[in-house]
């Protein structure tokens, strides 16, 4: 193994902590729809996803090369810069997990790296062309492409399912969901686990433990794969609830369409070396599939909050990382201060999350929206309208109208409408 200094060791451990948070933060991408439709039990789903994330980590290193060789200039980057980048990425992951918003761990990491590099060496430390072509453009294109593909796929699944019974169709698509969820998990491993491989490789190069342009060592690949798998098994239940129930209500057909479309986009981007956000792809696919069913809706209030989080990810992580890098210029005292701040913030977020626990027992429970009280006009109309049953009861077989007593009339009116009519002035 390469010669590892104390600071470099701290950076590597922090990178693996980020990889762990990436795992539980992004479990929802692969398993939220599978859990929400009942295709798999929650714990079974996250265990399956963890294993496939680990397998996917060994399938490619193209994204790792993008992180370690393309995003920032290796010359002049010190291990402190990498540490500062990880601080911003970890804190953003935990904050968005706490509020249950599916944001991009990938963009949090890249935002942190950009912010720390700029604070350390200026704008010249960042390769702007790579940021645009392999980060920003995929960030916009991925949810659109995945959403359109999922919309069309959902339409197609329902059209094909018209020939068989609804129960038979749903059962078949639940089985298909399991396969497609496994594909998303595999794709997630090929894309997101590599980001941590790339950041550790960059730290090793910056610390002089690896030669420039080196590929990730085997031990880096293994440790990154294990860390993201463990995080995935823990399960980011808050975000799973939002993705599975908060954005839209999915049937098995839609879940299958969403996951298959997202996996296709992620795997294609991994092979091309694009550092794609799996969150953007899967969220776009879920919304597209939600609209693909006749009568399906997307809860745009939740989607809007999610879009805002996406827009804030890069700059928020960059600002925190830049601040951490400035503090660490004080030397060992600064590094210690940033470390204490990171550990204290993580502990505080965890303690806050304990106030309202979300786990595999209640992940599919959705808080009921407050129902609006019926308006005065609606109540008044309901009170004076004779229900159809009353009209039928008031007509005998001869077609003449029979008398209906007040008690009979009262018995036919729903209880909710048996309230005194509102004053006319209120109407």
PAGURO-331629 format. One record per residue (C-alpha): residue number from 1; residue in three letters; x, y, z. Coordinates in pm, 1 decimal. Each point is the difference from the previous one (the first is absolute). Last residue first. Example, Ala and Ser with C-alpha at 12.3 -4.5 7.8 and 13.67 -1.06 7.14 Angstrom:
// PAGURO-331629
   nr  rest        xx        yy        zz
    2   ser    1367.0    -106.0     714.0
    1   ala    -137.0    -344.0      66.0
This chain:
// PAGURO-331629
   nr  rest        xx        yy        zz
  427   unk   -7342.2    3307.0     177.8
  426   unk      79.4     132.4     347.7
  425   unk    -294.0     239.3     -19.6
  424   unk    -236.2    -289.0     -66.2
  423   unk      75.6    -151.8     334.0
  422   unk     149.5    -348.1     -25.4
  421   unk    -230.9    -297.0     -13.1
  420   unk     -24.6    -202.7     315.2
  419   unk     186.0    -326.1     -27.9
  418   unk    -138.5    -321.9    -144.4
  417   unk     238.4      10.7    -296.5
  416   unk     271.6    -221.5     149.8
  415   unk    -266.2    -246.3     115.2
  414   unk     -92.6     -84.9    -358.0
  413   unk    -367.1      72.5     -83.2
  412   unk    -223.6    -305.2     -38.2
  411   unk     -96.0     -26.8     367.4
  410   unk     -90.9     368.2      17.3
  409   unk    -248.7     -39.8    -284.2
  408   unk    -163.0    -294.2     172.4
  407   unk     -22.7     197.1     326.8
  406   unk    -146.0     302.8    -177.4
  405   unk    -266.9    -218.2    -157.3
  404   unk     -20.0     -74.5    -368.0
  403   unk    -332.6      33.3    -176.3
  402   unk     -41.8    -196.2    -317.1
  401   unk      39.1     139.1    -348.1
  400   unk    -183.8    -179.5    -271.1
  399   unk     172.3    -228.3    -249.8
  398   unk    -229.0    -294.6      63.7
  397   unk     284.9    -193.2     160.3
  396   unk      46.4     265.7     260.5
  395   unk     227.1     301.5     -14.3
  394   unk     132.9     157.1     319.5
  393   unk     247.1    -282.8      68.1
  392   unk     165.4      60.2    -336.2
  391   unk      35.7     369.7      67.9
  390   unk     140.3     -75.7     344.5
  389   unk     249.9    -245.9    -141.1
  388   unk     115.5     262.8    -249.8
  387   unk      99.3     235.0     282.8
  386   unk    -211.3     310.1      57.8
  385   unk     219.2     309.5      -2.0
  384   unk     -67.0     247.3     283.7
  383   unk     280.9     -93.3     238.0
  382   unk     251.1     -81.3    -272.0
  381   unk     -53.1     342.8    -154.1
  380   unk      56.0     169.3     337.6
  379   unk     315.6    -197.2      69.6
  378   unk     146.8      79.9    -341.5
  377   unk     -80.3     370.5      44.7
  376   unk     160.1       7.5     341.7
  375   unk     318.0    -165.4    -121.8
  374   unk      93.9    -354.4      83.5
  373   unk     300.9     -18.6     235.7
  372   unk     322.1     -75.7    -181.1
  371   unk     165.0    -328.0      78.3
  370   unk     335.2      16.9     174.7
  369   unk     235.7    -223.5    -186.2
  368   unk      44.9    -344.0     146.1
  367   unk     356.5     -71.5      99.5
  366   unk     125.4    -286.4    -209.6
  365   unk      92.9    -334.9     147.8
  364   unk     205.9    -203.0    -246.2
  363   unk     325.1      41.6     196.4
  362   unk    -171.3     -90.1     327.3
  361   unk     162.9    -328.4     105.9
  360   unk     305.9      29.6    -224.5
  359   unk     107.1     316.8     180.6
  358   unk    -105.0     360.7      58.5
  357   unk      61.8     132.2     351.4
  356   unk    -134.3     338.6      98.4
  355   unk     201.8     153.0     282.0
  354   unk     290.5    -231.8     -80.9
  353   unk      80.9     206.1    -311.9
  352   unk     100.5     292.9     220.8
  351   unk     255.3    -220.8     176.9
  350   unk     146.1    -110.5    -334.0
  349   unk      31.0     359.3    -120.3
  348   unk     178.5      99.0     321.3
  347   unk     241.7    -293.3     -25.3
  346   unk      89.1      85.5    -359.3
  345   unk      53.7     364.9      93.8
  344   unk     225.5     -91.5     293.0
  343   unk     211.7    -236.6    -213.1
  342   unk      43.1     259.2    -275.9
  341   unk      73.1     287.2     239.5
  340   unk     250.3    -207.7     193.4
  339   unk     179.4     -89.9    -323.9
  338   unk      -2.9     362.3    -116.7
  337   unk     152.7     112.7     329.0
  336   unk     265.2    -273.9     -10.1
  335   unk     101.2      99.8    -352.9
  334   unk      17.9     364.6     107.2
  333   unk     216.2     -81.5     300.3
  332   unk     227.7    -213.1    -215.0
  331   unk      61.8     285.8    -239.8
  330   unk    -179.8     335.5       5.1
  329   unk     -69.3     -47.0    -371.9
  328   unk    -258.1    -252.8     113.5
  327   unk    -250.8     278.3      64.8
  326   unk      16.3     115.7    -362.6
  325   unk     -55.7    -355.1    -126.2
  324   unk    -303.9     -41.3     224.9
  323   unk    -151.3     321.2    -133.0
  322   unk      53.9    -113.7    -359.2
  321   unk    -160.0    -333.9      83.1
  320   unk    -307.1     164.0     151.8
  319   unk     -35.0     233.0    -299.3
  318   unk      47.2    -276.9    -257.9
  317   unk    -254.1    -228.0     168.3
  316   unk    -258.3     278.9     -11.5
  315   unk      88.9     104.2    -357.8
  314   unk     -24.3    -352.3    -147.6
  313   unk    -306.9    -117.5     192.2
  312   unk    -212.3     315.1     -15.6
  311   unk    -155.8     -67.2    -340.9
  310   unk     -79.8    -359.8      88.3
  309   unk    -154.6     105.9     330.7
  308   unk    -223.0     246.7    -184.8
  307   unk    -106.6    -276.2    -239.2
  306   unk     -93.3    -222.1     297.2
  305   unk    -210.2     272.5     157.3
  304   unk    -174.9      42.6    -334.1
  303   unk     -61.5    -374.9     -31.1
  302   unk    -164.9      -7.3     342.4
  301   unk    -235.0     282.9     -97.2
  300   unk     -39.8    -157.8    -343.5
  299   unk    -166.1    -311.1     131.0
  298   unk      -3.3    -189.5    -329.5
  297   unk    -328.1    -139.8    -128.0
  296   unk    -126.4    -315.2    -167.4
  295   unk    -347.7      10.3    -153.0
  294   unk     109.9    -208.7    -295.9
  293   unk     337.3    -142.5      94.4
  292   unk     311.1     149.1    -160.2
  291   unk      -0.3     306.5     225.5
  290   unk     133.3    -198.2     292.2
  289   unk     245.3    -176.3    -230.0
  288   unk     150.7     334.8     -97.3
  287   unk      15.7     110.1     363.6
  286   unk     172.8    -322.6     105.7
  285   unk     240.7      18.9    -295.0
  284   unk      99.9     356.5      83.6
  283   unk      64.3    -103.2     359.3
  282   unk     205.1    -299.6    -114.3
  281   unk     220.1     200.1    -237.1
  280   unk      50.4     295.2     232.4
  279   unk      82.0    -228.1     292.4
  278   unk     239.3    -209.2    -209.3
  277   unk     199.2     317.7     -59.9
  276   unk     227.7     -54.1    -296.3
  275   unk     377.8      24.8       7.9
  274   unk      20.2     -62.6    -373.5
  273   unk     269.6    -253.2     -87.2
  272   unk    -171.4    -125.7    -317.1
  271   unk     -48.7    -348.5     144.4
  270   unk    -142.1     151.5     316.5
  269   unk    -239.1     219.3    -201.2
  268   unk    -149.7    -301.4    -180.6
  267   unk     -41.9    -187.6     328.0
  266   unk    -177.5     295.1     161.1
  265   unk    -240.3      62.4    -290.9
  264   unk     -98.7    -365.8     -31.1
  263   unk     -44.3     -35.3     375.2
  262   unk    -232.8     300.7      10.7
  261   unk    -222.1    -135.3    -277.6
  260   unk     -25.7    -344.8     156.7
  259   unk     -75.6     145.1     341.6
  258   unk    -276.0     232.3    -117.3
  257   unk    -171.5    -252.6    -228.9
  256   unk      -2.7    -270.3     269.1
  255   unk    -138.0     242.0     256.8
  254   unk    -267.3     113.6    -243.0
  253   unk    -124.5    -353.5     -62.9
  252   unk      16.5     -78.0     371.8
  251   unk    -229.2     296.4      82.6
  250   unk     147.3     329.7     108.8
  249   unk    -145.5     278.4     209.4
  248   unk     197.6     319.6     -57.1
  247   unk     280.3     210.2     144.0
  246   unk     -47.8     -75.2     370.0
  245   unk     -71.0    -372.6      -6.9
  244   unk     304.0    -187.0    -128.9
  243   unk     247.7     284.0     -46.8
  242   unk     -96.6     180.4     321.0
  241   unk     -21.6    -317.8     209.7
  240   unk     331.5    -127.7    -137.7
  239   unk     151.6     335.6      93.5
  238   unk     -92.6     -45.0     365.1
  237   unk      92.9    -369.5      -4.1
  236   unk     360.9      51.2    -101.9
  235   unk      78.9    -369.9      40.2
  234   unk     269.1    -152.6     219.5
  233   unk      57.8    -252.4    -278.8
  232   unk      93.4     279.4    -239.1
  231   unk     253.4     140.9     243.0
  230   unk     163.4    -341.1      33.2
  229   unk      12.8     -39.1    -379.7
  228   unk     149.7     348.3     -43.1
  227   unk     279.7     -83.1     244.2
  226   unk      69.1    -345.8    -147.7
  225   unk      36.3     134.2    -354.7
  224   unk     227.2     284.5     110.3
  223   unk     221.7    -238.9     197.2
  222   unk      30.2    -243.8    -291.8
  221   unk      75.4     262.6    -264.8
  220   unk     257.5     170.8     222.1
  219   unk     166.4    -333.6      79.3
  218   unk      26.0     -70.1    -374.1
  217   unk     186.7     322.7     -71.3
  216   unk    -185.8     280.5    -181.5
  215   unk     171.1      91.2    -329.3
  214   unk     313.6     212.2      -3.3
  213   unk       9.5     324.5    -199.1
  212   unk     259.3     148.2     236.6
  211   unk     197.0    -255.9     202.6
  210   unk    -150.0    -115.6     327.1
  209   unk      94.9      60.5     364.8
  208   unk     108.1     359.1     -67.6
  207   unk    -271.5     150.7     219.1
  206   unk    -179.2     158.2    -298.8
  205   unk      11.0    -331.7    -187.0
  204   unk    -141.0    -185.3     300.0
  203   unk    -268.3     266.7      41.6
  202   unk     -96.3     -26.0    -367.4
  201   unk     -24.2    -377.6      31.7
  200   unk    -222.1      41.7     304.9
  199   unk    -225.4     242.6    -193.7
  198   unk     -18.6    -230.9    -301.9
  197   unk     -85.1    -306.6     203.5
  196   unk    -264.5     207.8     177.7
  195   unk    -153.0      91.3    -334.3
  194   unk      30.2    -359.8    -113.8
  193   unk    -250.9    -117.3     258.7
  192   unk    -250.5     235.1    -162.4
  191   unk       7.1    -119.8    -360.7
  190   unk      58.4    -375.2     -26.0
  189   unk    -165.7     -58.5     336.0
  188   unk    -306.1     199.2     -99.8
  187   unk     -25.9    -199.9    -322.4
  186   unk      -8.6    -324.8     197.6
  185   unk    -265.4     144.8     228.5
  184   unk    -201.2     116.7    -302.4
  183   unk      23.4    -347.3    -154.8
  182   unk    -113.8    -161.9     322.8
  181   unk    -298.1     233.5       4.0
  180   unk     -76.7    -108.2    -359.0
  179   unk      -0.1    -367.9      98.6
  178   unk    -217.9      56.7     305.0
  177   unk    -228.9     224.7    -200.3
  176   unk     -51.9    -271.7    -260.4
  175   unk    -136.2    -228.5     269.6
  174   unk    -235.9     278.5     106.3
  173   unk     -81.5      46.1    -368.7
  172   unk    -127.5    -356.0     -26.5
  171   unk    -218.9      30.9     307.0
  170   unk    -145.8     330.2    -120.1
  169   unk     -88.0    -149.5    -338.8
  168   unk    -167.8    -303.4     153.4
  167   unk    -201.0     219.7     236.0
  166   unk    -104.5     238.4    -279.4
  165   unk    -111.4    -281.2    -229.3
  164   unk     172.0     -48.7    -331.9
  163   unk     -33.2     168.5    -340.8
  162   unk       4.9     351.1     143.1
  161   unk     347.8     -66.4     141.6
  160   unk     171.6      81.4    -327.9
  159   unk    -153.1     346.2      -1.1
  158   unk      80.4      47.2     368.1
  157   unk     362.8     -99.3     -55.3
  156   unk      30.9     227.5    -305.2
  155   unk    -124.8     309.6     180.4
  154   unk     239.2     -73.4     286.0
  153   unk     290.2     -37.0    -244.0
  152   unk     -84.9     331.0    -167.8
  151   unk      -3.6     183.6     332.7
  150   unk     310.8    -184.4     120.8
  149   unk     195.4      99.5    -312.7
  148   unk    -115.0     361.1      29.9
  147   unk     100.4      12.5     366.6
  146   unk     336.5    -170.4     -54.9
  145   unk      89.6     242.7    -278.5
  144   unk    -117.8     303.7     195.5
  143   unk     153.2    -113.4     329.3
  142   unk     336.5     -67.4    -171.1
  141   unk      18.9     305.7    -226.6
  140   unk      29.0     270.1     263.4
  139   unk     259.5    -168.3     222.2
  138   unk     164.5    -152.7    -308.7
  137   unk      66.0     354.3    -131.5
  136   unk     136.0     122.0     333.9
  135   unk     238.7    -285.7      81.7
  134   unk     182.8    -152.4    -296.3
  133   unk     -15.2     277.7    -260.1
  132   unk     -14.0     306.4     225.5
  131   unk     230.4    -112.8     280.5
  130   unk     241.9    -151.9    -251.9
  129   unk      24.1     329.2    -189.4
  128   unk      52.8     196.2     319.4
  127   unk     304.3    -196.3     109.3
  126   unk      36.6     131.9     355.0
  125   unk     334.1     105.8     151.4
  124   unk       4.9     315.1    -212.6
  123   unk    -279.1     145.8     208.9
  122   unk     230.7      49.6     295.8
  121   unk     246.0    -231.9     172.6
  120   unk    -137.2     -75.9     346.7
  119   unk    -341.8     164.4       6.7
  118   unk     -60.3    -112.5    -359.7
  117   unk      99.8    -357.2      83.3
  116   unk    -218.9      -7.0     312.7
  115   unk    -305.2     127.9    -187.4
  114   unk      48.8    -232.6    -298.8
  113   unk      50.0    -306.9     219.5
  112   unk    -302.8      81.7     212.6
  111   unk    -215.1      54.5    -306.0
  110   unk     124.4    -327.5    -145.5
  109   unk     -84.8    -190.0     316.0
  108   unk    -340.5     162.5      41.2
  107   unk     -62.6     -50.8    -371.0
  106   unk      55.4    -371.6      32.2
  105   unk    -205.3     -25.8     317.4
  104   unk    -289.8     143.4    -200.3
  103   unk    -313.0      97.4     188.7
  102   unk    -297.0    -214.0     101.6
  101   unk    -166.0     207.8     273.9
  100   unk     -99.3    -167.8     326.9
   99   unk      66.0     296.6     230.3
   98   unk     271.8    -187.8     188.7
   97   unk     136.0    -155.6    -319.2
   96   unk      44.2     348.6    -148.1
   95   unk     200.2     108.1     304.3
   94   unk     205.2    -320.6       6.6
   93   unk     103.1      15.1    -364.2
   92   unk      83.9     369.6      26.5
   91   unk     219.5     -68.0     303.8
   90   unk     185.4    -282.0    -173.6
   89   unk      68.6     199.8    -318.3
   88   unk     127.6     310.8     182.2
   87   unk     235.3    -200.4     220.9
   86   unk     116.9    -210.4    -295.3
   85   unk     120.2     305.7    -189.5
   84   unk     191.3     123.4     306.1
   83   unk     179.0    -336.1      27.9
   82   unk      90.5       8.6    -368.8
   81   unk     143.7     349.9      37.4
   80   unk     197.6    -105.6     307.4
   79   unk     149.9    -283.9    -205.7
   78   unk     166.6     262.4    -223.3
   77   unk     -87.1     102.7    -355.0
   76   unk     285.8     197.3    -157.3
   75   unk      16.8    -214.5    -311.0
   74   unk    -296.8    -236.2     -27.4
   73   unk    -202.7     243.8    -208.2
   72   unk    -366.5     -39.1      82.5
   71   unk    -287.7    -187.4    -165.8
   70   unk     202.2    -213.6    -240.4
   69   unk     244.6    -237.6     162.9
   68   unk    -135.2    -125.8     330.6
   67   unk    -371.2      64.4     -54.1
   66   unk     -16.5     -97.0    -368.2
   65   unk     228.4    -297.7      64.1
   64   unk    -236.4    -126.2     269.4
   63   unk    -283.9      27.9    -252.0
   62   unk     185.9    -230.9    -240.0
   61   unk      90.5    -255.9     267.5
   60   unk    -234.4    -282.9    -102.1
   59   unk    -162.8    -325.0     117.1
   58   unk     148.7     -37.0     347.3
   57   unk    -230.2     247.2     178.3
   56   unk    -301.1    -167.8    -160.5
   55   unk      47.4    -313.0     209.7
   54   unk      -6.9     200.0     323.4
   53   unk    -307.9     191.6    -109.9
   52   unk    -158.9    -335.1     -86.5
   51   unk      49.2    -132.4     353.2
   50   unk    -133.6     319.0     159.6
   49   unk    -307.4      11.2    -225.7
   48   unk     -99.0    -353.7      96.5
   47   unk      32.2      85.5     368.2
   46   unk    -197.3     322.9     -51.6
   45   unk    -288.2    -185.3    -164.7
   44   unk     -13.1    -284.3     251.4
   43   unk     -20.8     251.7     283.9
   42   unk    -286.9     188.9    -164.5
   41   unk    -206.3    -301.6    -114.2
   40   unk      -2.4     -36.0    -376.5
   39   unk    -258.6      60.1    -273.7
   38   unk    -215.1     191.1     249.7
   37   unk     -60.2     298.0    -228.8
   36   unk     176.4     241.6     236.9
   35   unk     294.8    -233.6      56.9
   34   unk      77.1     -53.3    -368.4
   33   unk     -53.5     370.5     -69.0
   32   unk     248.3     104.5     267.9
   31   unk     258.1    -270.7     -77.6
   30   unk     257.7     122.8    -248.4
   29   unk       1.7     376.3      41.9
   28   unk    -116.0     -25.8     359.7
   27   unk     328.2    -161.7      99.8
   26   unk     163.8     330.4     -95.9
   25   unk      46.8     160.0     341.9
   24   unk      81.2    -334.3     162.1
   23   unk     285.5     -67.4    -241.3
   22   unk     121.9     356.7     -40.6
   21   unk      26.1      23.3     378.3
   20   unk     233.8    -302.8      -6.7
   19   unk     201.3     146.8    -287.3
   18   unk      35.7     321.0     200.8
   17   unk     128.6    -204.4     291.5
   16   unk     239.6    -170.7    -243.3
   15   unk     130.1     340.7    -104.6
   14   unk      42.2      98.1     366.1
   13   unk     208.5    -313.5      59.4
   12   unk     215.7      82.7    -302.9
   11   unk      46.7     362.5     109.7
   10   unk      96.4    -104.1     353.0
    9   unk     254.7    -246.1    -141.7
    8   unk     143.2     272.1    -220.6
    7   unk      42.2     221.1     305.1
    6   unk     175.8    -278.5     189.5
    5   unk     228.3     -84.1    -293.1
    4   unk     -55.3    -300.3    -227.4
    3   unk     286.7    -165.5    -189.5
    2   unk    -163.9    -205.7    -274.0
    1   unk    -116.4    -355.5      67.9
